[in-house]
């Protein structure tokens, strides 16, 4: 399941990935790019790949890397590219970060942007909601003790079921190992968003490796933490819209694939593949090409990243694929064990992750058009450029009051709040959901919350069915 065919990659290879200094900011407050002046701090134009590009301006943060409170890996993820959304969303509760940035400005191409007014309102209200529960939104944003206890139980179950799968040759063990690998993803996901610990960044940097049996953790941070969260549901920027290019048409702008995608059996067959792709295929593509679809692997020259990428591929292959052939009595049983693990985990991953963004309303959100509406339907015109409003409208929640679904989905049932505040641990999201929803309703931002998983899965499949028909000549022309 390749991330893109060659012709798709060519079509998507837009300039912003090769010329980072001229970044576009699809949903953040617009900047005045007509004003360009040379920074007083630098008389020469810096190599764009060595700078952090925020709101169109270049910052040389290299000397700050080792002092970054959030850890070295968190700040390096944004180096050499437009990291506006990354910086803004992970400093939602750190108002003083702009003063720090000013010290490192070396290439000024834009005036200071107007703040995202909707995000500012959300931040203020969410801060109040957290403080009302006795939480400091900055210091207490990581996992609480209950969450750490859950992490411990998950790790224990992972070790036991991994032993059954790899050493004891148990088919049941392989099935349970897949479930344990999925729940380990809760640790990896929190850590990949630097949300496991505020005080100990190393817990985040090592914790993301808990993602290892769902996806390569190094690849994951480029694909998910950076690209998907910065450019959610943007066809030419979000790699999550291109997982199934060969098999399923996900977006109206994607090429037509097959009428088979209107059938549940076909979708489920395709959904057996994500873990194989994310643990083996995509990492090898990144190693060989330095790209994941339109996402550039900008720190591929770091030895630790090259080593880590290759180590993960070997580790996953050894534990999941090779070990059963030494522990089972027959090749058939060993192969069944491997497939059972991959298919089970693939389904868990796809059926909880894809449904949160892949539906008609989430993919057709158009705040600019809504802001130009008529009468009572017209929204505040500032919402047209609001990254935060776009995050709300391109995601959805389901069964938000259910602890069972929260655990089963690894917290993905509260996707809206997670996308707005990715640095806030999933264990706190239920505390802020009411105020987020109320604020969205107040400003006319579409907050989609479904009562059950079945309901959101249904509209997900309905969208696939709609795209299973060949596009009209007008659609093809557009």
C-alpha positions as CSV (number, residue, x, y, z in Angstrom):
1,X,0.0,0.0,0.0
2,X,2.3,2.8,-1.2
3,X,1.7,6.3,0.2
4,X,1.4,7.7,-3.4
5,X,2.0,6.5,-6.9
6,X,4.7,8.3,-8.7
7,X,2.3,10.4,-10.8
8,X,0.3,11.3,-7.6
9,X,3.5,12.4,-5.9
10,X,4.4,14.6,-8.9
11,X,1.0,16.2,-8.8
12,X,1.3,16.8,-5.0
13,X,4.9,18.0,-5.0
14,X,4.0,21.6,-4.4
15,X,6.6,24.3,-4.0
16,X,6.2,24.8,-0.2
17,X,8.1,21.5,0.5
18,X,11.1,22.4,-1.6
19,X,11.1,26.1,-0.9
20,X,10.3,26.4,2.8
21,X,11.1,30.0,3.0
22,X,8.0,30.8,1.0
23,X,5.6,28.8,3.1
24,X,1.9,29.2,2.8
25,X,-0.3,29.2,5.9
26,X,-3.6,27.7,4.9
27,X,-5.6,28.3,8.0
28,X,-3.7,30.6,10.3
29,X,-4.2,34.3,10.5
30,X,-3.0,35.9,7.3
31,X,0.3,37.9,7.3
32,X,1.2,40.8,5.2
33,X,3.8,39.2,3.0
34,X,4.3,42.3,1.0
35,X,6.4,43.8,3.7
36,X,9.9,42.3,3.6
37,X,12.8,43.7,5.5
38,X,16.2,42.4,6.4
39,X,16.6,41.4,10.0
40,X,18.8,43.6,12.1
41,X,20.2,40.4,13.6
42,X,21.5,38.9,10.3
43,X,23.0,40.6,7.3
44,X,22.8,37.5,5.1
45,X,19.9,35.3,4.1
46,X,20.1,32.0,6.1
47,X,19.8,28.6,4.5
48,X,16.0,28.0,4.8
49,X,16.6,24.4,5.9
50,X,18.4,25.6,9.0
51,X,15.6,27.9,10.1
52,X,12.3,27.5,11.8
53,X,9.5,29.2,9.7
54,X,6.8,30.7,11.8
55,X,4.1,33.0,10.3
56,X,6.4,33.4,7.3
57,X,9.4,34.6,9.3
58,X,12.7,32.7,9.8
59,X,14.1,32.0,13.2
60,X,17.4,30.4,14.0
61,X,16.7,28.4,17.1
62,X,19.7,26.1,17.0
63,X,21.4,27.5,20.1
64,X,18.1,27.2,22.0
65,X,17.5,23.5,21.1
66,X,19.3,22.1,24.2
67,X,17.5,24.6,26.4
68,X,14.0,24.1,25.1
69,X,11.8,23.2,28.0
70,X,9.7,20.8,25.9
71,X,12.8,18.8,24.9
72,X,15.2,18.6,22.0
73,X,13.1,16.4,19.7
74,X,10.0,18.6,20.1
75,X,11.7,21.7,18.8
76,X,13.7,19.9,16.1
77,X,10.6,18.6,14.5
78,X,9.8,22.0,13.2
79,X,13.3,22.8,11.8
80,X,13.5,23.7,8.1
81,X,9.8,24.1,7.4
82,X,6.6,25.9,8.2
83,X,6.0,25.0,11.8
84,X,3.5,27.8,12.6
85,X,0.7,25.4,13.7
86,X,3.1,23.2,15.6
87,X,4.5,26.2,17.6
88,X,1.1,27.8,18.2
89,X,-0.7,24.7,19.3
90,X,2.0,23.3,21.6
91,X,2.4,26.7,23.3
92,X,-1.3,27.3,23.8
93,X,-0.8,27.7,27.5
94,X,2.6,29.4,27.3
95,X,1.9,33.1,26.6
96,X,5.5,34.1,26.9
97,X,7.0,32.1,24.0
98,X,6.7,35.0,21.6
99,X,9.1,37.0,23.6
100,X,11.6,34.2,23.4
101,X,11.1,33.9,19.6
102,X,11.9,37.5,19.1
103,X,15.5,37.0,20.2
104,X,16.1,34.5,17.4
105,X,14.5,36.3,14.4
106,X,17.0,36.3,11.5
107,X,14.8,36.7,8.5
108,X,11.7,38.8,8.6
109,X,9.4,38.5,5.6
110,X,6.0,39.3,7.2
111,X,4.5,41.7,9.7
112,X,3.4,40.2,13.0
113,X,0.1,38.4,12.3
114,X,-3.2,39.1,14.0
115,X,-3.8,36.4,16.5
116,X,-6.3,33.7,15.6
117,X,-9.2,35.3,17.6
118,X,-11.2,32.1,17.9
119,X,-8.2,30.2,19.2
120,X,-7.5,33.0,21.7
121,X,-11.0,32.7,23.0
122,X,-10.8,28.9,23.2
123,X,-7.4,29.1,25.1
124,X,-8.8,31.5,27.6
125,X,-11.9,29.5,28.3
126,X,-10.1,26.1,28.3
127,X,-7.6,27.6,30.8
128,X,-10.4,28.6,33.0
129,X,-12.1,25.2,32.8
130,X,-8.8,23.4,33.7
131,X,-8.1,25.8,36.6
132,X,-11.6,25.2,37.9
133,X,-10.7,21.6,38.3
134,X,-7.5,22.5,40.1
135,X,-5.2,21.9,37.2
136,X,-2.5,24.3,35.9
137,X,-2.9,24.1,32.1
138,X,0.9,24.3,31.6
139,X,2.4,22.3,34.5
140,X,-0.4,19.7,34.8
141,X,-1.0,19.1,31.1
142,X,0.7,15.7,31.2
143,X,-0.6,12.3,32.4
144,X,-2.0,12.1,35.9
145,X,-1.3,9.2,38.3
146,X,-4.4,7.3,37.1
147,X,-3.1,7.6,33.5
148,X,0.4,6.4,34.5
149,X,-1.2,3.4,36.3
150,X,-3.1,2.6,33.0
151,X,0.2,2.9,31.1
152,X,1.8,0.4,33.5
153,X,-1.0,-2.2,33.0
154,X,-0.8,-1.8,29.3
155,X,3.0,-2.4,29.3
156,X,2.5,-5.5,31.5
157,X,-0.1,-6.9,29.1
158,X,2.1,-6.1,26.1
159,X,5.0,-8.1,27.6
160,X,2.9,-11.1,28.5
161,X,1.1,-11.3,25.2
162,X,4.3,-10.6,23.3
163,X,5.8,-13.6,25.0
164,X,2.9,-15.7,24.0
165,X,3.1,-14.6,20.4
166,X,6.9,-14.7,19.8
167,X,8.1,-17.4,22.2
168,X,5.2,-19.7,23.1
169,X,3.6,-19.9,19.6
170,X,0.1,-19.2,20.7
171,X,-2.5,-18.1,18.2
172,X,-4.6,-16.6,20.9
173,X,-1.5,-14.9,22.1
174,X,-1.0,-13.3,18.7
175,X,-4.6,-12.0,18.8
176,X,-4.2,-10.6,22.3
177,X,-0.7,-9.2,21.3
178,X,-2.4,-7.1,18.6
179,X,-4.9,-5.7,21.1
180,X,-2.0,-4.9,23.6
181,X,-0.1,-3.3,20.7
182,X,-3.1,-1.1,20.0
183,X,-3.4,0.0,23.7
184,X,0.4,0.7,23.7
185,X,-0.5,3.2,21.1
186,X,-2.1,5.3,23.8
187,X,1.3,5.8,25.4
188,X,2.9,6.3,22.0
189,X,0.3,8.8,20.9
190,X,0.4,10.9,24.1
191,X,4.2,10.8,24.0
192,X,4.4,11.6,20.3
193,X,2.5,14.8,21.1
194,X,4.8,15.5,24.0
195,X,1.9,15.1,26.4
196,X,3.0,12.2,28.6
197,X,5.0,14.5,30.9
198,X,5.6,18.2,31.2
199,X,8.5,18.0,33.5
200,X,10.4,15.1,32.0
201,X,10.8,15.5,28.2
202,X,12.7,12.2,27.9
203,X,9.5,10.3,28.9
204,X,8.0,11.8,25.7
205,X,11.0,11.1,23.6
206,X,11.2,7.5,24.6
207,X,7.5,7.0,25.2
208,X,6.7,7.5,21.5
209,X,8.4,4.2,20.9
210,X,5.4,2.5,22.4
211,X,3.8,3.3,19.0
212,X,6.2,0.7,17.5
213,X,3.7,-2.0,16.7
214,X,1.2,0.4,15.0
215,X,3.7,2.6,13.2
216,X,7.4,3.5,13.0
217,X,7.7,6.1,15.7
218,X,10.2,8.3,13.8
219,X,8.0,8.3,10.7
220,X,4.9,8.9,12.9
221,X,6.1,12.2,14.2
222,X,6.7,13.6,10.7
223,X,3.4,12.1,9.3
224,X,1.1,12.7,12.2
225,X,2.5,15.1,14.8
226,X,3.7,17.5,12.2
227,X,1.9,17.2,8.9
228,X,-1.5,15.8,9.8
229,X,-2.1,18.1,12.8
230,X,-0.7,21.2,11.0
231,X,-2.7,20.7,7.7
232,X,-5.6,18.5,8.6
233,X,-7.7,17.3,5.6
234,X,-5.8,19.5,3.2
235,X,-5.4,17.4,0.1
236,X,-2.0,18.6,-0.9
237,X,-0.5,18.7,2.6
238,X,-2.1,16.0,4.8
239,X,-0.5,12.5,4.2
240,X,-3.4,10.8,6.1
241,X,-5.6,11.5,3.0
242,X,-3.2,9.3,0.9
243,X,-2.9,6.1,2.8
244,X,-5.2,4.2,0.4
245,X,-4.6,5.9,-2.9
246,X,-4.2,2.6,-4.7
247,X,-7.4,1.2,-3.3
248,X,-9.9,3.8,-2.0
249,X,-10.8,7.3,-3.2
250,X,-10.9,9.3,0.0
251,X,-11.1,12.9,-1.2
252,X,-13.0,14.6,-4.0
253,X,-9.7,15.7,-5.5
254,X,-8.3,12.2,-5.5
255,X,-8.3,10.1,-8.6
256,X,-11.2,7.7,-9.1
257,X,-10.3,4.1,-8.0
258,X,-13.1,1.5,-8.0
259,X,-16.8,1.0,-7.5
260,X,-15.8,-1.7,-5.0
261,X,-15.3,0.8,-2.2
262,X,-19.0,1.1,-1.8
263,X,-19.0,-2.4,-0.3
264,X,-18.1,-3.0,3.4
265,X,-16.1,-6.2,2.6
266,X,-13.8,-4.2,0.3
267,X,-13.2,-1.5,2.8
268,X,-12.5,-4.0,5.5
269,X,-10.1,-5.8,3.2
270,X,-8.2,-2.6,2.6
271,X,-8.2,-1.8,6.3
272,X,-6.1,-4.9,7.0
273,X,-3.1,-3.1,5.5
274,X,-2.3,0.0,7.5
275,X,0.0,-1.6,10.1
276,X,2.0,-3.4,7.5
277,X,2.4,-0.2,5.6
278,X,3.2,2.0,8.6
279,X,5.7,-0.4,10.2
280,X,7.4,-1.7,7.1
281,X,6.5,-0.1,3.7
282,X,6.4,3.6,4.6
283,X,9.6,3.6,6.7
284,X,11.5,1.9,3.8
285,X,10.1,4.5,1.5
286,X,11.4,7.2,3.8
287,X,14.8,5.6,4.1
288,X,15.1,5.2,0.3
289,X,13.5,8.5,-0.8
290,X,13.6,10.9,2.1
291,X,9.9,11.6,1.7
292,X,6.5,10.3,2.9
293,X,4.2,11.5,0.1
294,X,4.5,15.3,0.3
295,X,6.2,15.3,3.8
296,X,9.9,15.8,3.7
297,X,12.1,13.9,6.2
298,X,14.0,17.0,7.1
299,X,16.2,15.5,9.8
300,X,17.3,12.4,7.8
301,X,20.9,13.5,8.1
302,X,20.8,12.9,11.9
303,X,22.5,9.6,12.7
304,X,20.2,8.8,15.5
305,X,17.2,9.1,13.2
306,X,18.6,6.9,10.5
307,X,19.6,4.4,13.1
308,X,16.3,4.5,14.8
309,X,14.3,4.2,11.6
310,X,16.3,1.1,10.6
311,X,16.3,-0.4,14.1
312,X,12.5,-0.2,14.3
313,X,12.1,-2.0,11.0
314,X,14.4,-4.8,12.2
315,X,12.8,-5.0,15.6
316,X,9.2,-5.1,14.2
317,X,10.2,-7.7,11.6
318,X,12.0,-9.9,14.2
319,X,9.2,-9.8,16.9
320,X,6.1,-9.8,14.8
321,X,7.1,-11.6,11.5
322,X,10.1,-13.8,12.1
323,X,9.8,-15.1,15.7
324,X,6.5,-17.1,15.2
325,X,8.3,-19.2,12.6
326,X,10.6,-20.5,15.3
327,X,7.9,-20.9,18.0
328,X,5.1,-22.6,16.0
329,X,5.1,-26.3,14.9
330,X,4.3,-25.5,11.3
331,X,4.8,-22.8,8.7
332,X,1.1,-22.5,8.2
333,X,0.4,-21.8,11.9
334,X,3.3,-19.3,12.0
335,X,2.0,-17.5,9.0
336,X,-1.5,-17.5,10.5
337,X,-0.1,-16.0,13.6
338,X,1.6,-13.2,11.8
339,X,-1.5,-12.4,9.6
340,X,-3.8,-12.5,12.6
341,X,-1.7,-10.0,14.4
342,X,-1.3,-7.6,11.5
343,X,-5.0,-7.8,10.4
344,X,-6.4,-7.3,13.9
345,X,-4.1,-4.3,14.7
346,X,-4.8,-2.9,11.2
347,X,-8.5,-3.0,11.8
348,X,-8.2,-1.4,15.2
349,X,-6.0,1.4,13.8
350,X,-8.1,2.1,10.7
351,X,-11.6,1.8,12.4
352,X,-10.7,4.3,15.1
353,X,-8.5,6.7,13.2
354,X,-9.9,7.0,9.7
355,X,-13.5,7.7,10.9
356,X,-12.5,10.8,12.7
357,X,-11.8,12.9,9.6
358,X,-13.0,11.0,6.6
359,X,-16.6,12.0,6.0
360,X,-18.3,14.5,3.8
361,X,-18.8,17.3,6.3
362,X,-15.2,17.1,7.6
363,X,-13.7,17.0,4.1
364,X,-15.9,19.8,2.6
365,X,-15.5,22.3,5.4
366,X,-15.2,25.8,3.8
367,X,-15.0,28.5,6.4
368,X,-14.3,31.2,3.8
369,X,-17.6,30.6,2.1
370,X,-19.4,30.5,5.4
371,X,-17.9,33.8,6.4
372,X,-19.3,35.3,3.3
373,X,-22.8,34.0,3.9
374,X,-26.0,35.9,4.1
375,X,-28.0,37.2,7.0
376,X,-28.1,34.9,10.1
377,X,-26.0,32.3,8.3
378,X,-23.0,34.6,8.0
379,X,-20.2,33.8,10.4
380,X,-17.6,36.2,11.8
381,X,-15.4,37.0,8.8
382,X,-12.3,36.4,11.0
383,X,-13.2,32.7,11.1
384,X,-12.2,32.4,7.4
385,X,-8.5,32.4,8.4
386,X,-8.9,30.6,11.7
387,X,-6.7,27.5,12.1
388,X,-8.6,26.5,15.3
389,X,-12.0,26.7,13.6
390,X,-10.7,24.6,10.8
391,X,-9.4,22.0,13.3
392,X,-12.9,21.8,14.7
393,X,-14.7,21.5,11.4
394,X,-12.4,18.9,9.9
395,X,-12.7,16.5,12.9
396,X,-15.5,14.8,14.9
397,X,-16.1,13.2,18.2
398,X,-18.2,10.1,19.1
399,X,-19.5,8.8,22.4
400,X,-17.6,11.4,24.4
401,X,-19.2,10.5,27.7
402,X,-18.3,6.8,27.5
403,X,-15.2,5.6,29.4
404,X,-15.3,2.3,27.5
405,X,-15.2,3.9,24.1
406,X,-12.5,6.3,25.3
407,X,-10.3,3.4,26.4
408,X,-11.1,1.2,23.3
409,X,-10.3,4.1,20.9
410,X,-7.2,5.3,22.7
411,X,-8.9,8.6,23.3
412,X,-9.7,9.1,19.6
413,X,-13.4,9.6,20.4
414,X,-12.4,13.2,21.5
415,X,-10.6,14.2,18.3
416,X,-11.8,17.8,18.2
417,X,-10.3,18.7,21.6
418,X,-7.2,16.7,20.8
419,X,-6.6,18.6,17.6
420,X,-7.1,22.0,19.2
421,X,-4.8,21.2,22.2
422,X,-2.5,18.3,21.1
423,X,-0.1,18.9,24.0
424,X,-2.8,18.2,26.5
425,X,-2.9,14.5,27.7
426,X,-6.0,12.6,26.6
427,X,-6.9,12.0,30.3
428,X,-7.8,15.7,30.5
429,X,-9.8,16.2,27.3
430,X,-13.2,15.4,28.9
431,X,-12.7,18.4,31.2
432,X,-12.5,20.9,28.4
433,X,-15.0,19.4,25.9
434,X,-18.1,21.2,27.3
435,X,-16.5,24.6,27.0
436,X,-15.1,23.9,23.6
437,X,-18.5,22.7,22.3
438,X,-20.3,25.7,23.8
439,X,-17.8,28.2,22.2
440,X,-18.2,26.5,18.8
441,X,-22.0,26.8,19.0
442,X,-21.7,30.4,20.1
443,X,-19.6,31.3,17.0
444,X,-21.3,29.0,14.5
445,X,-18.4,26.7,14.1
446,X,-19.6,23.2,13.2
447,X,-18.9,20.9,16.1
448,X,-19.8,17.3,15.1
449,X,-20.4,14.9,17.9
450,X,-21.9,11.6,17.3
451,X,-23.7,9.5,19.9
452,X,-22.0,6.2,18.9
453,X,-19.2,4.6,17.0
454,X,-21.7,2.9,14.7
455,X,-23.1,6.3,13.8
456,X,-19.8,7.9,12.8
457,X,-18.8,4.7,11.0
458,X,-22.0,4.8,9.0
459,X,-21.3,8.3,7.6
460,X,-17.7,7.3,6.9
461,X,-18.9,4.4,4.7
462,X,-21.6,6.6,3.1
463,X,-18.8,9.0,2.0
464,X,-16.8,6.1,0.5
465,X,-20.0,5.0,-1.3
466,X,-20.5,8.5,-2.8
467,X,-16.9,8.5,-4.1
468,X,-17.3,5.0,-5.6
469,X,-19.1,6.4,-8.6
470,X,-17.0,7.9,-11.4
471,X,-16.7,11.7,-11.1
472,X,-18.7,13.8,-13.5
473,X,-17.0,15.7,-16.3
474,X,-17.4,18.9,-14.3
475,X,-15.6,17.3,-11.3
476,X,-12.9,16.0,-13.5
477,X,-12.4,19.5,-15.0
478,X,-12.2,21.0,-11.5
